[in-house]
Amino acid sequence: MNMETVLSIIVPCMNEERSLDTLCKQLFEVLSEIEGAHEVIFVDDGSTDGTVSEVKRLSRTHPGIRLIEFSRNFGKEAALSAGLDAANGEASILMDADLQHPPKFILELYQAWRDGGEIVYGVRTDRSSDGFVRRQLSNAFYKMLRYLGETPIPENAGDYRLIDRKAVDAIKEIRERNRFMKGIYTWVGFRTIALPLNISKRIHGESAFSFRKLFDFALDGVTAFSNKPLRVAGYTGALVAVLAVVYGLFEAARTLIFGVEVPGFTTIIVAVTLLGGIQMIFLGVIGEYIGRVYTEVKGRPIYIIRKSSEFDE
């Protein structure tokens, strides 16, 4: 490891060709204010536009750029992991390529790190740009994680963060395939500092995170760091069984006292469909966990690198 590198800036990219020129201008202007050598690692997550060509072009005018090209799209969590695996710096900074993460914030992250923070992250102070539905879903997601998760995940904490070398090495030891990086950052511990962060607007394009992807992301977060849904399934089954016994005793007693009554067809249908629906829901929960076990047992790599380039060489 080359400890002469002070900061490793890790930038996952997925069709961000139009943003990279502006990003590099602002980024290297900020890095010039920090003493020491730095590297900027762009991780191309299977882009279909000219992202790779643009990074290569920018490398001719900006020293310290490195490029990791995936063989296909593996997702942002895999791209972040690849960047951390390749980083040489005393600290690594994770940021988006769309300029919603303002490069100037690096100076605040760096200072907090020098003041003793081992993981320093930005907390969004304003989510008004997300829209009402997205804000409500985000709030519900964090509340659910606080209730179900084994480790508390800070609310509105994004991926824009600085991670000390010790914490990076700890994260690299975690090789699970179903990766939820926000949970991993919290799980490894270390001295953590939160800083307020104002997210900027995207200068080009739209967010690649649809509501379906956000739902899948939330599901990954819950199942990766909690087994409470399985316990809920067990508790619900036990509760339904107890209620069924109580109801059975009630009906038996009523029959002995008042005689036999013809049962209602509607009651039977409602009871059967309700219990069937509950069973299917919890079979789905169990299936999610079994599917993740299956993925881990296969032992496939988190990502596959098609090509890695260090342009200074």
C-alpha positions as CSV (number, residue, x, y, z in Angstrom):
1,M,0.0,0.0,0.0
2,N,1.3,3.4,-0.9
3,M,0.7,5.4,2.2
4,E,2.1,8.6,0.5
5,T,-1.4,9.0,-1.0
6,V,-3.4,11.1,1.5
7,L,-6.9,10.9,-0.1
8,S,-8.5,8.4,-2.4
9,I,-11.6,9.8,-4.0
10,I,-14.0,7.1,-5.2
11,V,-16.6,8.0,-7.8
12,P,-19.0,5.3,-9.0
13,C,-20.3,6.1,-12.5
14,M,-23.2,4.9,-14.5
15,N,-23.8,6.9,-17.7
16,E,-22.4,10.2,-16.2
17,E,-20.5,11.3,-19.3
18,R,-21.9,14.8,-19.3
19,S,-21.1,15.5,-15.6
20,L,-17.5,14.4,-15.5
21,D,-15.8,17.4,-16.9
22,T,-17.5,19.8,-14.5
23,L,-16.9,17.4,-11.6
24,C,-13.2,17.1,-12.3
25,K,-12.7,20.9,-12.6
26,Q,-14.3,21.4,-9.2
27,L,-12.8,18.3,-7.6
28,F,-9.2,19.0,-8.5
29,E,-9.6,22.6,-7.5
30,V,-10.6,21.5,-4.0
31,L,-7.9,18.8,-3.8
32,S,-5.3,21.5,-4.6
33,E,-6.1,23.0,-1.2
34,I,-5.1,19.8,0.6
35,E,-1.5,19.0,1.1
36,G,-0.2,15.7,-0.2
37,A,-0.8,13.3,-3.1
38,H,-4.3,12.3,-4.0
39,E,-5.9,9.8,-6.4
40,V,-9.4,9.8,-8.0
41,I,-10.8,6.4,-8.7
42,F,-13.7,6.3,-11.2
43,V,-15.6,3.0,-11.1
44,D,-17.5,2.5,-14.3
45,D,-20.6,0.4,-13.5
46,G,-21.4,-0.8,-17.0
47,S,-22.1,2.5,-18.6
48,T,-23.6,2.5,-22.1
49,D,-22.6,6.1,-23.0
50,G,-19.1,7.7,-23.4
51,T,-18.3,7.7,-19.6
52,V,-15.1,5.6,-20.1
53,S,-13.9,7.7,-23.0
54,E,-14.5,10.9,-21.0
55,V,-12.5,9.6,-18.0
56,K,-9.6,8.7,-20.3
57,R,-9.8,12.2,-21.9
58,L,-9.8,13.9,-18.5
59,S,-6.8,11.8,-17.3
60,R,-4.6,13.6,-19.8
61,T,-5.1,16.9,-18.0
62,H,-5.8,15.8,-14.4
63,P,-3.1,13.8,-12.8
64,G,-3.9,11.0,-10.4
65,I,-7.0,9.6,-12.2
66,R,-7.6,5.9,-12.1
67,L,-10.3,3.9,-13.9
68,I,-11.9,0.6,-13.0
69,E,-14.3,-0.8,-15.7
70,F,-16.8,-3.5,-14.7
71,S,-17.6,-6.2,-17.2
72,R,-21.3,-5.3,-16.8
73,N,-23.6,-3.4,-14.4
74,F,-23.2,-4.8,-10.8
75,G,-24.8,-1.9,-9.0
76,K,-23.6,1.0,-6.9
77,E,-22.9,-1.0,-3.8
78,A,-20.5,-3.2,-5.8
79,A,-18.9,-0.1,-7.3
80,L,-18.3,1.4,-3.9
81,S,-16.8,-1.8,-2.8
82,A,-14.5,-2.0,-5.8
83,G,-13.3,1.5,-5.1
84,L,-12.5,0.8,-1.5
85,D,-10.7,-2.4,-2.5
86,A,-8.5,-0.4,-4.9
87,A,-7.9,2.7,-2.7
88,N,-4.4,3.4,-1.5
89,G,-5.0,6.6,0.5
90,E,-4.8,7.1,4.3
91,A,-8.5,8.0,3.9
92,S,-11.1,7.3,1.2
93,I,-13.9,9.6,0.2
94,L,-17.0,8.2,-1.5
95,M,-19.0,10.6,-3.6
96,D,-21.5,10.6,-6.6
97,A,-20.5,11.7,-10.1
98,D,-23.7,13.8,-10.7
99,L,-22.5,16.8,-8.6
100,Q,-25.3,16.4,-6.1
101,H,-22.4,15.8,-3.7
102,P,-20.6,19.2,-3.8
103,P,-16.8,18.8,-4.0
104,K,-16.3,21.7,-1.6
105,F,-17.7,19.5,1.2
106,I,-14.4,17.4,1.0
107,L,-12.7,20.2,2.9
108,E,-15.1,19.7,5.8
109,L,-14.8,16.0,5.7
110,Y,-11.0,16.3,5.7
111,Q,-10.9,18.7,8.6
112,A,-13.2,16.5,10.7
113,W,-10.9,13.5,9.9
114,R,-7.8,15.4,11.0
115,D,-9.7,16.3,14.2
116,G,-10.1,12.6,15.0
117,G,-13.0,11.3,13.1
118,E,-12.5,7.8,11.6
119,I,-15.8,7.8,9.6
120,V,-17.2,11.2,8.7
121,Y,-20.4,11.4,6.8
122,G,-22.8,14.1,5.5
123,V,-26.4,14.2,6.7
124,R,-29.0,15.8,4.4
125,T,-30.5,18.9,6.0
126,D,-33.2,19.4,3.3
127,R,-35.1,16.8,1.3
128,S,-37.7,19.2,-0.2
129,S,-36.3,18.5,-3.7
130,D,-37.3,14.8,-3.4
131,G,-41.0,15.3,-3.6
132,F,-43.6,14.5,-0.9
133,V,-44.0,10.8,-1.7
134,R,-40.3,10.1,-1.9
135,R,-39.7,11.9,1.4
136,Q,-42.4,9.9,3.2
137,L,-41.1,6.7,1.8
138,S,-37.6,7.6,2.9
139,N,-38.8,8.5,6.4
140,A,-40.7,5.2,6.7
141,F,-37.6,3.3,5.5
142,Y,-35.3,4.8,8.2
143,K,-38.0,4.2,10.9
144,M,-38.3,0.6,9.8
145,L,-34.5,0.2,9.9
146,R,-34.4,1.6,13.4
147,Y,-37.0,-0.8,14.5
148,L,-35.8,-3.9,12.7
149,G,-32.0,-3.3,12.4
150,E,-29.4,-4.8,14.7
151,T,-27.2,-1.7,14.3
152,P,-28.7,1.9,14.3
153,I,-28.4,3.5,10.9
154,P,-28.3,7.3,11.0
155,E,-31.3,8.9,9.3
156,N,-30.7,10.8,6.1
157,A,-27.0,9.7,6.0
158,G,-25.8,9.3,2.4
159,D,-22.8,7.7,0.8
160,Y,-20.9,11.0,0.7
161,R,-18.4,10.2,3.5
162,L,-14.8,9.9,4.4
163,I,-13.5,6.6,5.8
164,D,-10.2,6.2,7.6
165,R,-7.7,3.6,6.4
166,K,-8.4,1.4,9.5
167,A,-12.1,1.4,8.7
168,V,-11.5,0.8,5.0
169,D,-9.5,-2.3,5.9
170,A,-12.3,-3.5,8.1
171,I,-14.9,-3.0,5.4
172,K,-12.7,-4.9,2.9
173,E,-12.9,-7.9,5.2
174,I,-16.7,-8.1,4.7
175,R,-17.3,-10.0,1.5
176,E,-21.0,-10.7,1.6
177,R,-22.7,-10.6,-1.8
178,N,-25.9,-8.9,-0.8
179,R,-24.3,-5.6,0.1
180,F,-26.0,-2.8,2.0
181,M,-23.2,-0.3,2.4
182,K,-24.9,2.1,4.8
183,G,-25.4,-0.8,7.2
184,I,-21.8,-2.0,6.7
185,Y,-20.4,1.5,7.5
186,T,-22.4,1.4,10.8
187,W,-21.6,-2.2,11.6
188,V,-17.8,-1.8,11.6
189,G,-18.0,0.9,14.2
190,F,-15.1,3.3,14.7
191,R,-15.3,6.9,15.8
192,T,-18.0,8.6,13.7
193,I,-18.8,12.2,13.0
194,A,-21.9,13.6,11.3
195,L,-21.8,16.9,9.3
196,P,-24.7,18.8,7.8
197,L,-24.8,18.6,4.1
198,N,-26.9,20.5,1.5
199,I,-27.4,18.3,-1.6
200,S,-27.1,20.1,-4.9
201,K,-29.3,19.5,-7.9
202,R,-28.2,17.2,-10.7
203,I,-26.8,19.2,-13.6
204,H,-27.6,16.5,-16.2
205,G,-30.1,13.6,-16.5
206,E,-32.4,12.0,-14.0
207,S,-31.7,9.8,-11.0
208,A,-31.3,6.1,-11.9
209,F,-33.1,5.1,-8.7
210,S,-36.7,4.3,-9.6
211,F,-39.2,3.5,-6.8
212,R,-38.8,-0.2,-7.6
213,K,-35.1,0.1,-7.1
214,L,-35.5,2.0,-3.9
215,F,-37.9,-0.7,-2.7
216,D,-35.4,-3.4,-3.5
217,F,-32.7,-1.3,-1.8
218,A,-34.8,-1.0,1.4
219,L,-35.5,-4.8,1.3
220,D,-31.8,-5.5,1.0
221,G,-31.1,-3.2,4.0
222,V,-33.6,-5.0,6.2
223,T,-32.7,-8.6,5.3
224,A,-28.9,-7.9,5.4
225,F,-28.9,-6.6,9.0
226,S,-31.9,-8.0,10.7
227,N,-33.6,-11.4,11.3
228,K,-36.6,-9.7,13.0
229,P,-38.9,-10.3,10.1
230,L,-38.5,-14.0,10.6
231,R,-39.3,-13.5,14.3
232,V,-42.4,-11.5,13.4
233,A,-43.5,-14.4,11.1
234,G,-43.1,-16.8,14.1
235,Y,-44.9,-14.5,16.5
236,T,-47.8,-13.9,14.1
237,G,-48.2,-17.6,13.5
238,A,-48.3,-18.2,17.3
239,L,-50.8,-15.5,17.8
240,V,-53.1,-16.8,15.0
241,A,-52.8,-20.3,16.5
242,V,-53.8,-19.0,20.0
243,L,-56.7,-17.1,18.5
244,A,-57.9,-20.2,16.6
245,V,-57.8,-22.3,19.8
246,V,-59.7,-19.6,21.8
247,Y,-62.3,-19.2,19.0
248,G,-62.6,-23.0,18.8
249,L,-63.3,-23.2,22.6
250,F,-65.8,-20.4,22.2
251,E,-67.7,-22.1,19.4
252,A,-67.7,-25.4,21.4
253,A,-69.1,-23.8,24.4
254,R,-71.7,-21.9,22.4
255,T,-72.8,-25.2,20.7
256,L,-73.2,-26.9,24.1
257,I,-75.3,-24.1,25.4
258,F,-77.3,-23.0,22.4
259,G,-77.1,-26.0,20.1
260,V,-75.7,-26.4,16.5
261,E,-76.0,-23.5,14.1
262,V,-75.3,-23.5,10.4
263,P,-72.0,-21.7,9.8
264,G,-71.9,-18.8,7.5
265,F,-70.2,-19.3,4.1
266,T,-68.8,-15.8,4.1
267,T,-67.1,-16.3,7.5
268,I,-65.4,-19.4,6.2
269,I,-64.2,-17.7,3.0
270,V,-62.8,-14.7,4.8
271,A,-61.0,-16.8,7.4
272,V,-59.4,-19.1,4.8
273,T,-58.3,-16.2,2.5
274,L,-57.0,-14.2,5.5
275,L,-54.9,-17.0,6.9
276,G,-53.8,-18.0,3.3
277,G,-52.7,-14.4,2.7
278,I,-50.7,-14.3,6.0
279,Q,-49.0,-17.6,5.1
280,M,-48.1,-16.4,1.6
281,I,-46.6,-13.2,3.0
282,F,-44.4,-14.9,5.5
283,L,-43.4,-17.6,3.0
284,G,-42.2,-14.7,0.9
285,V,-40.2,-13.3,3.8
286,I,-38.6,-16.7,4.5
287,G,-38.0,-17.0,0.7
288,E,-36.1,-13.7,0.7
289,Y,-33.7,-15.0,3.4
290,I,-33.3,-18.4,1.7
291,G,-32.5,-16.6,-1.6
292,R,-29.8,-14.5,0.1
293,V,-28.3,-17.6,1.7
294,Y,-28.3,-19.3,-1.7
295,T,-26.5,-16.3,-3.2
296,E,-23.9,-16.3,-0.5
297,V,-23.3,-20.1,-0.7
298,K,-22.6,-19.9,-4.5
299,G,-19.6,-17.7,-3.6
300,R,-19.6,-15.6,-6.8
301,P,-17.5,-12.4,-6.8
302,I,-19.1,-9.2,-5.7
303,Y,-18.0,-7.7,-9.1
304,I,-15.9,-8.5,-12.1
305,I,-13.3,-6.0,-13.5
306,R,-13.0,-5.9,-17.2
307,K,-10.1,-3.5,-17.1
308,S,-8.2,-1.4,-14.6
309,S,-6.2,1.7,-15.8
310,E,-3.7,3.8,-13.9
311,F,-2.9,6.6,-16.4
312,D,0.0,8.1,-14.5
313,E,2.0,5.0,-15.4
